């Protein structure tokens, strides 16, 4: 239901293609600045509801769009 409580964050980014810093694995982007934006709201960063949605006696918040705007704002400072 959109929770990140059981998610595991992989710390070894070299195992990922476009995030890898290894020029052999990622010849184009290995030396670029990269940002890992952890996904957890269940709306693929498109939600922008002010009020929660009730589902199976739970309150779900869809604010991914707002989260992504704040991430870009933070990175642009």
C-alpha positions in Angstrom: 0.0 0.0 0.0 2.8 2.4 -0.9 4.9 1.8 2.2 8.6 1.8 2.2 8.8 0.0 5.6 10.1 -3.3 4.1 12.1 -1.9 1.2 15.8 -2.5 1.1 18.1 0.2 -0.3 21.0 -1.1 -2.3 24.1 0.9 -1.4 26.4 -0.6 -4.1 25.4 1.5 -7.1 28.1 0.0 -9.2 25.9 -3.0 -9.7 23.4 -0.8 -11.7 23.9 0.1 -15.3 23.3 3.9 -15.6 24.3 4.5 -12.0 27.6 2.6 -12.2 30.8 4.6 -11.8 32.7 1.8 -13.7 33.6 3.0 -17.2 33.5 -0.5 -18.5 29.9 -1.0 -17.3 28.7 2.6 -18.0 31.0 4.2 -20.6 28.8 7.3 -21.2 27.6 8.3 -17.7 30.2 6.8 -15.4 31.6 10.2 -14.3 28.3 12.1 -14.3 26.6 13.3 -11.1 23.8 11.0 -10.2 20.9 11.1 -7.7 19.1 8.1 -6.2 15.6 9.2 -5.6 14.0 6.5 -3.5 10.4 5.7 -4.6 7.8 5.0 -1.9 4.5 6.7 -2.5 2.9 4.2 -4.9 1.9 6.8 -7.5 5.0 6.8 -9.6 5.7 10.4 -8.5 2.5 11.7 -10.1 0.2 12.0 -7.0 -0.6 15.5 -5.9 -3.6 15.1 -3.6 -3.9 17.3 -0.5 -6.2 14.9 1.4 -5.5 11.3 2.0 -7.5 8.5 0.2 -9.2 6.0 2.5 -8.6 2.3 1.5 -9.3 -0.7 3.7 -9.4 1.4 6.8 -6.1 3.0 6.0 -5.2 6.5 4.9 -3.1 6.7 1.8 -1.2 9.8 0.7 -0.4 10.5 -2.9 2.0 13.3 -3.0 4.8 12.0 -5.2 4.6 15.0 -7.6 5.2 17.3 -4.7 8.1 15.1 -3.5 9.8 15.2 -6.9 9.5 19.0 -7.1 11.1 19.3 -3.7 13.9 17.0 -4.7 14.7 19.1 -7.7 14.4 22.3 -5.7 16.9 20.9 -3.1 19.3 19.7 -5.9 19.1 23.1 -7.6 20.4 25.0 -4.5 
